[in-house]
Amino acid sequence: MPDATLPISLRLARRDIEQLKARALTVSGTLTGVARQLILTGLAGGDNKALAERLMHIERRLAALESLARELRQSAQNITAVTSDLRAKFDALLSALSSAEGAA
């Protein structure tokens, strides 16, 4: 497992934690995710090429997520259409059976 990860523990002052929380809120992320990205950016050591590669990786992941979201939205719309069609057919069948019982 070349990409295995290990947990680490950091102690930060309350004001630093509050800054992390504020940044996480700003980017709609989690405290842990923001801390991880800051650490990884720091490890890049200002290497613009490494930072650019990380940004491209993040952009590709976002594009993949957007594609999945579009597919899910389309699937949900298809399910809604099929459900509406089935409901209409069920109501028509129920109506037909009800009128047939009244006639008999």
C-alpha positions in Angstrom: 0.0 0.0 0.0 2.1 2.9 -1.2 -0.6 5.5 -0.5 -1.3 4.3 3.1 -2.1 7.1 5.5 -1.3 7.5 9.2 -3.1 9.7 11.7 -1.3 12.5 13.5 -2.3 14.6 16.4 -1.7 18.3 16.8 -2.2 20.6 19.7 -3.2 24.1 18.7 -4.2 27.2 20.6 -7.9 28.0 20.7 -7.4 31.0 18.5 -5.7 28.9 15.9 -8.5 26.3 16.0 -11.1 29.1 15.7 -9.2 30.4 12.6 -9.3 26.9 11.1 -13.0 26.6 11.8 -13.7 30.0 10.2 -11.7 28.9 7.1 -13.6 25.6 7.0 -16.9 27.5 7.1 -15.8 29.8 4.3 -14.9 27.0 2.0 -17.7 24.7 3.1 -15.2 22.1 4.3 -14.4 20.4 7.5 -11.9 21.4 10.2 -9.8 18.3 9.5 -9.9 18.7 5.7 -8.7 22.3 5.9 -6.0 21.4 8.4 -4.9 18.6 6.1 -4.8 20.9 3.0 -2.8 23.5 4.9 -0.3 20.9 6.1 0.1 19.4 2.6 0.5 22.9 1.1 3.2 23.6 3.7 4.9 20.4 2.9 5.0 21.4 -0.8 7.4 24.1 0.6 6.4 26.7 -1.8 7.1 24.5 -4.8 4.8 26.0 -7.3 4.8 22.9 -9.5 3.8 20.6 -6.7 1.1 23.1 -5.6 -0.2 23.4 -9.2 -0.4 19.6 -9.4 -2.4 19.4 -6.2 -4.7 22.1 -7.5 -5.2 20.2 -10.8 -5.9 17.0 -8.8 -8.5 18.9 -6.7 -10.0 20.4 -9.9 -10.3 16.9 -11.5 -12.0 15.5 -8.4 -14.4 18.4 -8.4 -15.2 17.9 -12.1 -15.8 14.2 -11.5 -18.1 15.1 -8.6 -20.0 17.6 -10.7 -20.5 14.9 -13.4 -21.8 12.5 -10.8 -24.2 15.1 -9.5 -25.5 15.7 -13.0 -26.0 12.0 -13.5 -27.8 11.7 -10.1 -30.0 14.6 -10.9 -30.9 13.0 -14.3 -31.6 9.7 -12.6 -33.8 11.4 -10.0 -35.8 13.1 -12.7 -36.2 9.8 -14.6 -37.4 8.1 -11.4 -39.9 11.0 -10.8 -41.2 10.7 -14.4 -41.7 6.9 -14.1 -43.3 7.3 -10.7 -45.7 9.8 -12.0 -46.6 7.6 -15.0 -47.1 4.6 -12.7 -49.3 6.6 -10.4 -51.4 7.8 -13.3 -51.8 4.3 -14.6 -52.7 3.0 -11.1 -55.3 5.7 -10.7 -56.8 4.9 -14.1 -56.9 1.2 -13.2 -58.5 1.9 -9.9 -61.0 4.1 -11.5 -61.8 1.5 -14.1 -62.2 -1.2 -11.6 -64.4 1.0 -9.4 -66.7 1.8 -12.2 -66.9 -1.8 -13.3 -67.9 -2.8 -9.8 -70.6 -0.2 -9.7 -72.0 -1.4 -13.1 -72.1 -5.0 -12.0 
